[in-house]
Amino acid sequence: MPINHEYKFLYIHIPRTAGHSINYAFYNAGLELEGFGNKHILPSALKPKIPEWDKYWKFAFVRNPFDRLVSRYHHRIQNMGSKAFAKYGSFTKWFNKNHEKLKPLKAEMEEMDFIGKYENLYEDFSKVCKHLKIKNCMSKDKANSSKHVNYKEYYNEEMIEIMNKIYQGEFGYEY
């Protein structure tokens, strides 16, 4: 979770939503970022740590939860190699072991001043830069992206139903 005191902004980094690309863009623009240990800290846990919370412009990027979860699975497999696949197995097996840990994000995002979408990353990050009055130094290539086929190839009807119950069209995303 990067914070910049000079430009008075907080970036809430949701896992698998182009956080590396955003951080590189800030670095390339010459902005210094400070963190709070856990780079994926949510607003409810962060707010008590920042006395001047209301004076900061807060933004986050979200991603279709179906796609984000597939990306998360592949990121783990890519980083841990064959040990991860042996541990997790197929996406379906991994999903069945982990779906109870999934939580909607909408309530956490209520205090954001801007919510960009991963699917419109460059254009939405340009809006962030315009608001902050800084140059957009983001590459149009996403950093740290996982390689996989379209997320719709991974879900069966039961999994879709579970995801729909959890996320309920959050941020306008559908299967």
N, C-alpha and C positions, 0 to 999 in steps of 0.2 A: 504494500500500500504506500505509494509515493505521496509525499507532501512537499510543496514548495512554498516557502514563507515569503519570498520576494514577490511572487505573483499571486499569492494567497489562494492556492488551489489544493484540493485533495483528489486523488485518483483512486477510486475503489477498484481493485484488481480482482475480478471474478476469474477463477481458473478457466483456462482454455478459451479466452476471449481476446487473444492477440496482445496480451500484456507485455511480452517481450518487444513486439513491434512498437508499442506505445512508449515504453521506457527508452528504446533506442532512439526514437524520434525526439524525445525530450533531451536526451544526451547530445544528439547531433545539433540540437538548437542551442546548446550551451547552458541548459537549465540544470541547476543542482537539485537533486531529490533526496529527501530524507525518508527513512522507513521506520517502521515500528516492529521489526523482527519478523513477524508473520506477514508476508507480502500479500496474503489473501484474507486479511482481516476484514470482517464485515462492519458496516456502520454502527450497529448496535454495540459492538465491542470497542470500537474506536472512539466514538463520541466522548465517553468519559475521560479519555486520555488527552483530549484537545480542548483546553479551557475556552478558546476563542472559536469554537466550532462554527458558530453562525457567521463569522466574518470570512470564512473560506468559501470559495466556489467549488462545489462538489460535483464530480461526474464519474460515470462508470460506463462500461460497455457490456452488453448482454449478447447472448447467442441463442439460437434455437436450441432448447434443452435436449431435444432428441440428438441433434448433431453434436452438441457439446459433450454429451455422455459418450458417444462413439469416439470422439476425439480423446477424451480422457482415458478410455480403455486402451486405445492405440498408443497414446503417449506413454502409458505405463509399460506396455509390451515393448515399445521401442527402447525405452530407457533401461529396462531390466532384462531384456533379451529372453532367451529360452527359459530362464528361471521363472520369469513372470508368466509366460504362457503355461508352463507346467503348473504353476500355482493357480492361475485364473482360468485357463482353458479358453473355451469359446466365449464370445461376447454374451451369449445367452446364459451360460453358466455364471459368468462374472456378474451380469445384471441381476440374476436371481439371488446371488449372495449379497449384493450391495444396494439394491433399490430402496430398501427401508431406510437407508441413511440419507436419501435425497430429500432436499428441502426446497420449497419455492423461494424465490428471491424477491418477489414483488414488494413485500412488506419492508424488506431491508432497503429498498431503493426509494422509498417515499420522500426522503430528504435530499435526494439528488437534484441538482439544478439542471443537469443534462444527462440523458441516457442515450448513448449511441448504440448502434447495432453492428455487430461483427460483420454481418453481410454487407454493410455499407461503410466499412472501416475507414477507407481513405476520405470519403466525402464527409462522414460524421466527425472524423478527427480534424478535418479542415475547419469545421464549425467550432470545435474546442479551441484551435489555434487562433481563429478570428476573435473569439471572445477574450482570450488571454493576450491578444495583440502580439503574437509571436509568429515566426515563419513556420510553415508546415514542413518539417524535415522527415516526414515519414516516407519510407520506401513503399511502393505499391506491391512489393513482394512481402508476404507475411513471414515473420521469423518464427522459428520453433513450431512450425505446423506439422501435424501428424499426417501421414499418408494413408488414405483409406477410400473405399468406394462410397457412394452416396449413402447417407445414414439410413435411408428407407430400406436398404437391403438387410439391415441388422435386426429389425423388429418383427415379432409375430403379433397376432391380434391381442393376446393376453398382455404382452409387454406394452403395446400401444395404450391399452385400457389403463394400465397402472400409471404410465406416464401422464396420460390425460387427467387422471384423478389428482396426481401430485401438482401438476403445473397449470391445469385449467385454462389454457390459452394465454398464459402469462406473456405480457408484452406483445400480444398479438400473434404469437407463434402457434402454429398448428403442426400436426404430423404432416 
